[in-house]
Amino acid sequence: MWRQLARLIILAALTSALGWASLAFADTRRPLLIEGKRLLYQRVLTRPGAVLRSAAQDGASAAIDHLKPFDPFYVYARQGEGEVGWLEVGRTPDGTTQGWLKARDAIDWKQTIVVAFGNPAGRERTLLFDTRQNLVDLLESENMVPRAQELRRKAVQGPFPVEGGVVSIEPDTYIDITKKFYLLPILDVEKSYLESGFETELLRVASVPLDANPLQQQGPREERLKQFNVGVVFLVDTTLSMGPYIDRTREAVQRIYERIKGSPIGSRVSYGIVGFRDDPDLVKRLDYLTRTFVPLKPGRQPQQVLDGLKQVTESKVSSRGFDEDSLAGVLEAMNDTDWKPFDGKYIILVTDAGPRKPDDPYGTAKIKPADLNSQLRERGIALFALHLLTPAGKFDHDYAADQYKALAKFGDTTLYEPVPGGSVEAFGKSVDTLSDSLIGQVTDSMAGHTTRPQVNADATGIAAASQVGLAMQLAYLGRREGTQAPPVFEAWLTDRNLERPQDSVLEVRLLVTKNQLSTLRDVIKSLVDAFEGSRGAREDPSTLFSQLRSAVAAMARDPDKVVDAQFKTLGDALGEYLEGLPYQSEVMGLDEAAWAQMGGARQREIVDGLKSKLQLYQEFHNSPSQWVALWPGAPPGETVYAMPLDALP
């Protein structure tokens, strides 16, 4: 009896404590919700000249701070109507407020969607207009292309604004948003159609670099280009039957060194060698899964590289099945290579087999090629895939081609190069051509000018190497020159290349906080665990969703995780901030009924895709250089990362 009474007292105490904790949590002041949203808070960006004040009045309130443009704030209260109203704002959603802003000094930022300029290699620069009508006038002009060319010429000459309402122009070098962060938030968007029949988005954006102090580089651009370095890692399949191709790769590298021996170019081009096979724990005598034979280092002597190449030999035993663990090789070449000293970064993959799938029990790289490509892209590495179409792999060719095209994507093109018949001669020509192009980029840089891409803008594979080289050079110049986003407050632009409307000129990204990415990762992990940990969850959709709801409900107790435990679709569970994005995904719309109608194989495929995303998000989460504080002293959970939209589930 006493034990029962003691238990009741303890239970009552715990209940009371939990009640007080819940009450305290409920009493914590939160920002205003966006209309129609259950969990998403109102945010604004400041206009130039915005002043933070101690109260919602001009004369009687003290000026606390003069704010820089595009300072982000949460909105806790609104007083008055329209531009004469006031906003009470705070940096974080934890209840702490900083002061009041005039409504006319702030722009509503309903979704943290931003755009970044794509690399301008191989296309004309984007024009920015003062009004929507001036942009539309150009797009509807019968002589749109020559008119745009004339406006660009005048924009380069300046000063702004020029005729036609052009208020700025995209920089002539590339701003890598992961290296030089800038805000280009989308304030308004609408669809339009060009005379060519292509659909385009008309965007009203705001623009300012986060860092108002660009790097000051001395000397002309020609001198900076002479410092351009290229690093190349040959990633070679060393399984059985690859001997002739290994020999030909060795011959190609030797030819390169003979060609540049004794010239200044030799110090600007460096090579590394990585081999891959399959998991040796599953097939004995394979010796290794991956091995770095020659680490990529600047200034390495040619003989060291050639000696390392001599150690690269084909396996004496066959692996299981035809596909190989090539993605494990890509991960080693990407993660275990010091790419920092290099400006042009290349991996040349040579294989006759497709990559193992994420659910393959013999594979170690549990990631999809498209998600691995996202990692390569964020690190500025271009991967060329030389696919040997040998007769022995005929049944595997279509699958492998699809996978390597996704892995070797670069902008609007793909660096996938099929070698018909697996011809050693044709392979050798491909390697020589690609090597010549990379050497040519360094030669051009040493001469003080950028590489001129080939005329064919639709080039793929090694034919696109010169365009990739120009993109690398423009990114390098953008870093060295501290290139800034155009100094425009608000402007209109189109997301299409006017000369080639099938090509985009912008990268659409979602500005996620570290807390949001952590929540997204945790929800996906809970779904994967529910599916894989319970046979019932695989067979009964209601079991899977109920287990996920329980996991999300537990997360909801954490104030840093904004989640809805009563979600109906997986998109709802992953976060309300993902709703309404210009992004479509089967996963986002899945509910219990849709899940139940799927077969087991399709369910397994979706879960494998989510597992691949988990690896990608972990990579993003653990990359400190990619997280940016939008204001001094921002807490770690409020730092942001501009995540590509195609990296979403």
For each residue, the residues with C-beta under 8 A, 3 or more apart:
1: 4 5
2: 5 6
3: 6 7
4: 1 7 8
5: 1 2 8 9
6: 2 3 9 10
7: 3 4 10 11
8: 4 5 11 12
9: 5 6 12 13
10: 6 7 13 14
11: 7 8 14 15
12: 8 9 15 16
13: 9 10 16 17
14: 10 11 17 18
15: 11 12 18 19
16: 12 13 19 20
17: 13 14 20 21
18: 14 15 21 22
19: 15 16 22 23
20: 16 17 23 24
21: 17 18 24 25
22: 18 19 25 26
23: 19 20 26 27
24: 20 21 27 28
25: 21 22 28 559
26: 22 23
27: 23 24
28: 24 25 94 95 559
29: 76 95
30: 41 76 93 95
31: 41 42 43 74 75 76 90 93
32: 41 42 75 76 77 78
33: 37 38 39 40 41 42
34: 37 40 41 42 110
35:
36:
37: 33 34 40 576
38: 33 564 576
39: 33 562 563 564 576
40: 33 34 37 562 576 577
41: 30 31 32 33 34 74 75 93
42: 31 32 33 34 74 75 108
43: 31 72 73 74 75 108 109 110 112
44: 72 73 75 87 89 101 106 107 108 109
45: 69 70 71 72 106 107 109 183 185 206
46: 50 67 68 69 70 71 73 101 105 106 107
47: 50 69 104 105 106 107 489
48: 69 489
49: 66 105
50: 46 47 66 67 69 71 101 102 105 106
51: 63 65 66 67 101 102 105
52: 63 64 65 66 67 89 98 99 100 101
53: 56 57 58 61 62 63 64 99 100 101
54: 61 62 64 99 100
55: 60 61 100
56: 53 61 79 80 86 88 100
57: 53 60 61 86
58: 53 61
59:
60: 55 57
61: 53 54 55 56 57 58 100
62: 53 54
63: 51 52 53 66
64: 52 53 54 98 99
65: 51 52 98 99
66: 49 50 51 52 63
67: 46 50 51 52 71
68: 46 71 208 212
69: 45 46 47 48 50 206 208 489
70: 45 46 183 185 206 208
71: 45 46 50 67 68 630 631
72: 43 44 45 109 630 631
73: 43 44 46 87 89 90 91 98 101 106
74: 31 41 42 43 89 90 91 92 93
75: 31 32 41 42 43 44 78 87 88 89
76: 29 30 31 32 88 89 90 97
77: 32 87 88
78: 32 75 85 86 87 88 103
79: 56 85 86 87 88
80: 56 84 85 86 103
81: 84 85
82: 85 103
83: 102 103 104
84: 80 81 103 104
85: 78 79 80 81 82 102 103
86: 56 57 78 79 80 100 101 102 103
87: 44 73 75 77 78 79 100 101 102 103 106
88: 56 75 76 77 78 79 97 99 100
89: 44 52 73 74 75 76 97 98 99 100 101 106
90: 31 73 74 76 93 95 96 97 98
91: 73 74 96 98 631 634 638
92: 74 96 635 638
93: 30 31 41 74 90
94: 28 559
95: 28 29 30 90
96: 90 91 92
97: 76 88 89 90
98: 52 64 65 73 89 90 91
99: 52 53 54 64 65 88 89
100: 52 53 54 55 56 61 86 87 88 89
101: 44 46 50 51 52 53 73 86 87 89 105 106
102: 50 51 83 85 86 87 105 106
103: 78 80 82 83 84 85 86 87 106
104: 47 83 84
105: 46 47 49 50 51 101 102
106: 44 45 46 47 50 73 87 89 101 102 103
107: 44 45 46 47 187 206
108: 42 43 44
109: 43 44 45 72 112 185 187
110: 34 43
111: 186 577 580 581
112: 43 109 185 510 511 512 577 640
113: 185 186 508 509 510 511 581 582
114: 183 184 185 186 508 509 510 511 642
115: 184 186 203 205 495 506 507 508 509
116: 175 177 182 184 506 507 509 642
117: 120 126 170 171 174 175 184 485 505 506 507
118: 411 504 505 506 507
119: 174 411 471 474 475
120: 117 123 124 125 126 170 171 172 173 174 474 505
121: 174 453 467 468 470 471 473 474
122: 453 457 467 470 471
123: 120 457 497 499 500 503 505
124: 120 148 149 152 497 498 499
125: 120 152 169 170 171 172
126: 117 120 169 170 493 494 505 506
127: 138 148 151 152 155 166 168 169 170 493
128: 166 167 168 169 170 207 486 488 491 492 493
129: 132 134 135 138 164 165 166 167 491 492 493
130: 134 161 165 166 167 491 492
131: 134 135 165 492
132: 129 135 136 202 204 492
133: 136 137 165
134: 129 130 131 137 138 164 165 166 492
135: 129 131 132 138 139 165 202 492 493 494
136: 132 133 139 140 192 202
137: 133 134 140 141 164
138: 127 129 134 135 141 144 147 148 151 164
139: 135 136 144 192 194 200 494 498
140: 136 137 144 195
141: 137 138 144 147
142: 195
143: 146 147
144: 138 139 140 141 147 148 194 195 498
145: 148 149 498 499
146: 143 149 150
147: 138 141 143 144 150 151 164
148: 124 127 138 144 145 151 152 498 499
149: 124 145 146 152 153
150: 146 147 153 154
151: 127 138 147 148 154 155 162 163 164 166
152: 124 125 127 148 149 155 156 169
153: 149 150 156 157
154: 150 151 157 162 163 166
155: 127 151 152 158 160 162 166 168 169
156: 152 153 169
157: 153 154
158: 155 162
159: 162
160: 155 166 167 168
161: 130 165 166 167
162: 151 154 155 158 159 166
163: 151 154 166
164: 129 134 137 138 147 151
165: 129 130 131 133 134 135 161
166: 127 128 129 130 134 151 154 155 160 161 162 163 169
167: 128 129 130 160 161 488 491
168: 127 128 155 160 207 486 487 488 491
169: 125 126 127 128 152 155 156 166 486
170: 117 120 125 126 127 128 486 505
171: 117 120 125 174 175 478 483 484 485 486
172: 120 125 474
173: 120 474 475 477 478 481 483
174: 117 119 120 121 171 471 474 475 477 478 483
175: 116 117 171 180 182 478 483 484 485
176: 179 180 380 475 478 479
177: 116 180 181 182 507 509 642
178: 181 378 625 626 642
179: 176 380 479 625
180: 175 176 177 209 211 478 479 482 483 484
181: 177 178 209 210 211 628 642
182: 116 175 177 207 208 209 210 484 485
183: 45 70 114 206 207 208 210 485 630
184: 114 115 116 117 205 206 207 485
185: 45 70 109 112 113 114 205 206 511
186: 111 113 114 115 189 203 204 205
187: 107 109 204 205 206 490
188: 203 204
189: 186 201 202 203 204 582
190: 201 202
191: 199 200 201 202
192: 136 139 199 200 201 202 494
193: 197 198 199 200
194: 139 144 197 198 199 200 496 501
195: 140 142 144
196: 501
197: 193 194
198: 193 194 496 501 502
199: 191 192 193 194
200: 139 191 192 193 194 494 495 496 501
201: 189 190 191 192 494 495 496 582
202: 132 135 136 189 190 191 192 492 493 494
203: 115 186 188 189 492 493 494 495 506
204: 132 186 187 188 189 490 491 492
205: 115 184 185 186 187 490 491 492 493
206: 45 69 70 107 183 184 185 187 489 490
207: 128 168 182 183 184 485 486 487 488 489 491
208: 68 69 70 182 183 212 485 487 489
209: 180 181 182 212 214 484 485
210: 181 182 183 628 630
211: 180 181 214
212: 68 208 209
213:
214: 209 211 481 482 483 484
215: 480 481 482
216: 482
217: 224 480 481 482
218:
219: 223 224
220: 223 224
221: 224 225 448 477 481
222: 225 226 448 449
223: 219 220 226 227 448
224: 217 219 220 221 227 477 480 481
225: 221 222 228 444 445 446 448 449 450 473 477
226: 222 223 445 446 448
227: 223 224 480
228: 225 268 343 344 441 442 445 446 473 476
229: 268 269 270 298 341 342 343 344
230: 268 269 270 342 343 344 346 438 441 442 472
231: 270 271 272 296 298 337 339 341 342 344 345 346
232: 269 270 271 272 296 346 347 348 438
233: 271 272 273 274 296 333 337 346 347 348
234: 249 253 271 272 273 274 348 350
235: 274 275 276 326 329 330 333 347 348 349 350
236: 242 245 246 249 273 274 275 276 312 350 351
237: 242 245 275 276 277 324 326 329 350 351 352 353
238: 242 246 275 276 277 312 313 314 315
239: 242 277 278 314 315 318 319 324 353
240: 314 315 316 317 318 319
241: 314 352 390 392
242: 236 237 238 239 245 246 314 351 352
243: 246 247 313 314
244: 247 248 424
245: 236 237 242 248 249 350 352 388 424 427
246: 236 238 242 243 249 250 312 313 314
247: 243 244 250 251
248: 244 245 251 252 424 427 428 431
249: 234 236 245 246 252 253 309 312 350 431
250: 246 247 253 254 306 309 310 312
251: 247 248 254 255 428
252: 248 249 255 256 428 431 432 435
253: 234 249 250 256 257 271 305 306 309 435
254: 250 251 257 258 306 309
255: 251 252 258 259 432 435
256: 252 253 259 260 269 271 435 439
257: 253 254 260 261 266 302 305 306
258: 254 255 261
259: 255 256 439
260: 256 257 263 265 266 269 439
261: 257 258 266 302
262: 266
263: 260 266
264: 267 268 446
265: 260 268 269 439 442 443 446
266: 257 260 261 262 263 269 302
267: 264 298 299
268: 228 229 230 264 265 442 445 446
269: 229 230 232 256 260 265 266 438 439 442
270: 229 230 231 232 296 297 298 299 300 342
271: 231 232 233 234 253 256 294 296 300 305
272: 231 232 233 234 292 294 295 296 297 333 337
273: 233 234 236 292 293 294 305 308 309 312
274: 233 234 235 236 290 291 292 293 329 332 333
275: 235 236 237 238 288 290 291 293 312 329
276: 235 236 237 238 289 290 291 324 325 326 328 329 332
277: 237 238 239 280 286 287 288 289 290 315 319 324 325
278: 239 282 283 286 289 319 320 324 325 362
279: 282 283 286 289 325 362 363 364
280: 277 283 284 285 286 287 288 289
281:
282: 278 279 320 362
283: 278 279 280 286 317 318 319 320
284: 280 317
285: 280 315 316 317
286: 277 278 279 280 283 289 315 317 319
287: 277 280 291 315
288: 275 277 280 291
289: 276 277 278 279 280 286 325 328 364
290: 274 275 276 277 325 328 329 331 332
291: 274 275 276 287 288
292: 272 273 274 295 332 336 337
293: 273 274 275 308 309 311 312
294: 271 272 273 300 304 305 308 309
295: 272 292 337 338
296: 231 232 233 270 271 272 337 338 339 342
297: 270 272 300 338 341
298: 229 231 267 270 341 342
299: 267 270
300: 270 271 294 297 304 305
301: 304 305
302: 257 261 266 305 306
303: 306 307
304: 294 300 301 307 308
305: 253 257 271 273 294 300 301 302 308 309
306: 250 253 254 257 302 303 309 310
307: 303 304 310 311
308: 273 293 294 304 305 311 312
309: 249 250 253 254 273 293 294 305 306 312
310: 250 306 307
311: 293 307 308
312: 236 238 246 249 250 273 275 293 308 309
313: 238 243 246
314: 238 239 240 241 242 243 246
315: 238 239 240 277 285 286 287 318 319
316: 240 285
317: 240 283 284 285 286
318: 239 240 283 315
319: 239 240 277 278 283 286 315 324 362
320: 278 282 283 362
321: 362
322: 353 354 392 393 395 396
323: 353 354 355 356 357 360 396 400
324: 237 239 276 277 278 319 351 353 354 355 356
325: 276 277 278 279 289 290 328 329 355 356 362 363 364 365
326: 235 237 276 329 330 349 351 353 354 355 356
327: 330 331 355 356 363 365 367 369 372 407
328: 276 289 290 325 331 332 363 364 365
329: 235 237 274 275 276 290 325 326 332 333 349
330: 235 326 327 333 334 347 349 365 372 376 383 407
331: 290 327 328 334 335 365 367 372
332: 274 276 290 292 328 329 335 336
333: 233 235 272 274 329 330 336 337 347
334: 330 331 337 347 375 376 379 381
335: 331 332
336: 292 332 333
337: 231 233 272 292 295 296 333 334
338: 295 296 297 341
339: 231 296 342 345 379 380 381
340:
341: 229 231 297 298 338
342: 229 230 231 270 296 298 339 345
343: 228 229 230 472 473 475 476
344: 228 229 230 231 438 441 442 469 472 473 476
345: 231 339 342 379 380 381 382 472
346: 230 231 232 233 381 382 383 384 438
347: 232 233 235 330 333 334 376 381 382 383 384
348: 232 233 234 235 383 384 386 431 434
349: 235 326 329 330 383 384 385 386 404 407 408
350: 234 235 236 237 245 249 386 388 427 431
351: 236 237 242 324 326 385 386 387 388
352: 237 241 242 245 387 388 389 390 392 393 422
353: 237 239 322 323 324 326 393 396 400
354: 322 323 324 326 396 399 400 403 404
355: 323 324 325 326 327 363 365 369 400 403 404 407
356: 323 324 325 326 327 360 362 363 365
357: 323 360 363 608
358: 363 365 366 367 368 608 609 611 612
359: 604 608
360: 323 356 357 363
361:
362: 278 279 282 319 320 321 325 356
363: 279 325 327 328 355 356 357 358 360 366
364: 279 289 325 328
365: 325 327 328 330 331 355 356 358 372
366: 358 363 611 612 615
367: 327 331 358 371 372 612 615 616
368: 358 371 372 406 608 609 612
369: 327 355 372 373 403 404 406 407
370: 373 374 406 407 409 646
371: 367 368 374 375 612 613 615 616 647
372: 327 330 331 365 367 368 369 375 376 407
373: 369 370 376 377 383 406 407 408 409
374: 370 371 377 378 616 644 646 647
375: 334 371 372 378 379 616 619
376: 330 334 347 372 373 379 381 382 383
377: 373 374 380 381 409 410 644
378: 178 374 375 620 623 626 644
379: 334 339 345 375 376
380: 176 179 339 345 377 472 475
381: 334 339 345 346 347 376 377
382: 345 346 347 376 410 415 468 471 472
383: 330 346 347 348 349 373 376 407 408 410 415
384: 346 347 348 349 408 415 416 417 434 461 462 465
385: 349 351 404 405 407 408 415 416 417
386: 348 349 350 351 417 419 427 430 431 434
387: 351 352 397 400 401 404 416 417 418 419
388: 245 350 351 352 393 419 422 427
389: 352 393 394 397 418 419 420 421 422
390: 241 352 393 394 421 422
391: 394 421 422
392: 241 322 352
393: 322 352 353 388 389 390 396 397 400 422
394: 389 390 391 397
395: 322
396: 322 323 353 354 393 399 400
397: 387 389 393 394 400 401
398: 401 402
399: 354 396 402 403
400: 323 353 354 355 387 393 396 397 403 404
401: 387 397 398 404 405 416 418
402: 398 399 405 406
403: 354 355 369 399 400 406 407
404: 349 354 355 369 385 387 400 401 407 408 416
405: 385 401 402 408 409 414 416
406: 368 369 370 373 402 403 409
407: 327 330 349 355 369 370 372 373 383 385 403 404
408: 349 373 383 384 385 404 405 414 415 416
409: 370 373 377 405 406 413 414 415
410: 377 382 383 413 414 415 464 468 471
411: 118 119 471
412: 502 503 504
413: 409 410 458 459 460 464 467
414: 405 408 409 410 460 461
415: 382 383 384 385 408 409 410 460 461 462 464 465 468
416: 384 385 387 401 404 405 408 460 461
417: 384 385 386 387 430 434 460 461 462
418: 387 389 401 461
419: 386 387 388 389 422 423 426 427 430
420: 389 423 426
421: 389 390 391 426
422: 352 388 389 390 391 393 419 427
423: 419 420 426 427
424: 244 245 248 427 428
425: 428 429
426: 419 420 421 423 429 430
427: 245 248 350 386 388 419 422 423 424 430 431
428: 248 251 252 424 425 431 432
429: 425 426 432 433
430: 386 417 419 426 427 433 434 462
431: 248 249 252 348 350 386 427 428 434 435
432: 252 255 428 429 435 436
433: 429 430 436 437 462 465
434: 348 384 386 417 430 431 437 438 462 465
435: 252 253 255 256 431 432 438 439
436: 432 433 439 440
437: 433 434 440 441 462 465 466 469
438: 230 232 269 344 346 434 435 441 442 465 469
439: 256 259 260 265 269 435 436 442 443
440: 436 437 443 444 451 466 469
441: 228 230 344 437 438 444 445 451 466 469 472 473
442: 228 230 265 268 269 344 438 439 445 446
443: 265 439 440 446 447
444: 225 440 441 447 449 450 451 452 469 473
445: 225 226 228 268 441 442 448 449 450 451 473
446: 225 226 228 264 265 268 442 443
447: 443 444
448: 221 222 223 225 226 445
449: 222 225 444 445
450: 225 444 445 470 473 474 477
451: 440 441 444 445 466 469 470 473
452: 444 466 470
453: 121 122 457 466 467 469 470
454: 459 463 464 466 467
455:
456: 459 463
457: 122 123 453 467 500 503
458: 413
459: 413 454 456 463 464 467
460: 413 414 415 416 417 463 464
461: 384 414 415 416 417 418 464
462: 384 415 417 430 433 434 437 465
463: 454 456 459 460
464: 410 413 415 454 459 460 461 467 468
465: 384 415 433 434 437 438 462 468 469
466: 437 440 441 451 452 453 454 469 470
467: 121 122 413 453 454 457 459 464 470 471
468: 121 382 410 415 464 465 471 472
469: 344 437 438 440 441 444 451 453 465 466 472 473
470: 121 122 450 451 452 453 466 467 473 474
471: 119 121 122 174 382 410 411 467 468 474 475
472: 230 343 344 345 380 382 441 468 469 475 476
473: 121 225 228 343 344 441 444 445 450 451 469 470 476 477
474: 119 120 121 172 173 174 450 470 471 477 478
475: 119 173 174 176 343 380 471 472 478 479
476: 228 343 344 472 473 479 480
477: 173 174 221 224 225 450 473 474 480 481 483
478: 171 173 174 175 176 180 474 475 481 483
479: 176 179 180 475 476 482 483
480: 215 217 224 227 476 477
481: 173 214 215 217 221 224 477 478
482: 180 214 215 216 217 479
483: 171 173 174 175 180 214 477 478 479
484: 171 175 180 182 209 214 487
485: 117 171 175 182 183 184 207 208 209
486: 128 168 169 170 171 207 491
487: 168 207 208 484
488: 128 167 168 207 491
489: 47 48 69 206 207 208
490: 187 204 205 206
491: 128 129 130 167 168 204 205 207 486 488
492: 128 129 130 131 132 134 135 202 203 204 205
493: 126 127 128 129 135 202 203 205 506
494: 126 135 139 192 200 201 202 203 498 505
495: 115 200 201 203 504 505 506 508
496: 194 198 200 201 501 503 504 505
497: 123 124 500 501 502 503 504 505
498: 124 139 144 145 148 494 501
499: 123 124 145 148
500: 123 457 497 503
501: 194 196 198 200 496 497 498
502: 198 412 497
503: 123 412 457 496 497 500
504: 118 412 495 496 497 507
505: 117 118 120 123 126 170 494 495 496 497
506: 115 116 117 118 126 203 493 495
507: 115 116 117 118 177 504 644
508: 113 114 115 495 582 644 645
509: 113 114 115 116 177 642 643 644 645
510: 112 113 114 577 578 581 642 643 645 648
511: 112 113 114 185 640 641 642 643
512: 112 516 517 520 577 640 641 643
513: 516 517 637 638 639 640
514: 517 518 621 627 636 637 638 639 640 641
515: 518 519 560 561 562 637 638
516: 512 513 519 520 562 575 577
517: 512 513 514 520 521 617 620 621 641 643
518: 514 515 521 522 560 561 621 637
519: 515 516 522 523 555 560 561 562 563 575
520: 512 516 517 523 524 574 575 617 649
521: 517 518 524 525 614 617 618 621
522: 518 519 525 526 555 561
523: 519 520 526 527 548 551 552 555 563 573 574 575
524: 520 521 527 528 574 610 613 614 617 649
525: 521 522 528 529 614
526: 522 523 529 530 547 548 551 552 555
527: 523 524 530 531 544 548 570 573 607 610
528: 524 525 531 532 607 610 611 614
529: 525 526 532 533
530: 526 527 533 534 537 544 547 548 551
531: 527 528 534 537 538 544 603 607
532: 528 529 607
533: 529 530 537
534: 530 531 537 538 543 544 547
535: 538 539
536: 539 540 543
537: 530 531 533 534 540 543 544 547
538: 531 534 535 544 600 603
539: 535 536 543
540: 536 537 543 544
541: 544 545 592 593 595 596
542: 545 546 592
543: 534 536 537 539 540 546 547
544: 527 530 531 534 537 538 540 541 547 548 595
545: 541 542 548 549 592 595
546: 542 543 549 550
547: 526 530 534 537 543 544 550 551
548: 523 526 527 530 544 545 551 552 573
549: 545 546 552 553 565 566 567
550: 546 547 553 554
551: 523 526 530 547 548 554 555
552: 523 526 548 549 555 556 563 564 565 567 573
553: 549 550 556 557 565
554: 550 551 557
555: 519 522 523 526 551 552 558 561 563
556: 552 553 561 563 564 565
557: 553 554
558: 555 561
559: 25 28 94
560: 515 518 519 637
561: 515 518 519 522 555 556 558
562: 39 40 515 516 519 575 576 577
563: 39 519 523 552 555 556 573 575
564: 38 39 552 556 567 572 573 576
565: 549 552 553 556
566: 549
567: 549 552 564 570 572 573
568: 572 591
569: 572 573 588 589 590 591
570: 527 567 573 574 587 588 589 590 591 649
571: 574 578 579 585 587 588 589 590
572: 564 567 568 569 576 579
573: 523 527 548 552 563 564 567 569 570
574: 520 523 524 570 571 578 588 649
575: 516 519 520 523 562 563 578
576: 37 38 39 40 562 564 572 579
577: 40 111 112 510 512 516 562
578: 510 571 574 575 581 583 588 648
579: 571 572 576
580: 111
581: 111 113 510 578 645 648
582: 113 189 201 508 645
583: 578 588 645 646 648
584: 588
585: 571 588 589 648 649
586: 589 590 606
587: 570 571 590 606 609 610 649
588: 569 570 571 574 578 583 584 585 648 649
589: 569 570 571 585 586 594
590: 569 570 571 586 587 594 595 606
591: 568 569 570 594 595
592: 541 542 545 595 596
593: 541 596 597
594: 589 590 591 597 598
595: 541 544 545 590 591 592 598 603
596: 541 592 593
597: 593 594
598: 594 595 602 603 606
599: 602 603
600: 538 603 604
601: 604 605
602: 598 599 605 606
603: 531 538 595 598 599 600 606 607
604: 359 600 601 607 608
605: 601 602 608 609
606: 586 587 590 598 602 603 609 610
607: 527 528 531 532 603 604 610 611
608: 357 358 359 368 604 605 611 612
609: 358 368 587 605 606 612 613 649
610: 524 527 528 587 606 607 613 614 649
611: 358 366 528 607 608 614 615
612: 358 366 367 368 371 608 609 615 616
613: 371 524 609 610 616 617 647 649
614: 521 524 525 528 610 611 617 618
615: 366 367 371 611 612 618 619
616: 367 371 374 375 612 613 619 620 647
617: 517 520 521 524 613 614 620 621
618: 521 614 615 621 622
619: 375 615 616 622 623
620: 378 517 616 617 623 626 641 643 647
621: 514 517 518 521 617 618
622: 618 619
623: 378 619 620 626 627
624: 627
625: 178 179
626: 178 378 620 623 641
627: 514 623 624 636 639 640 641
628: 181 210 639 640 641
629: 632 633 634 638 639
630: 71 72 183 210 634 638 639 640
631: 71 72 91 634
632: 629
633: 629
634: 91 629 630 631 638 639
635: 92 638 639
636: 514 627 639
637: 513 514 515 518 560
638: 91 92 513 514 515 629 630 634 635
639: 513 514 627 628 629 630 634 635 636
640: 112 511 512 513 514 627 628 630
641: 511 512 514 517 620 626 627 628
642: 114 116 177 178 181 509 510 511
643: 509 510 511 512 517 620 647 648
644: 374 377 378 507 508 509 647
645: 508 509 510 581 582 583 648
646: 370 374 583
647: 371 374 613 616 620 643 644
648: 510 578 581 583 585 588 643 645
649: 520 524 570 574 585 587 588 609 610 613
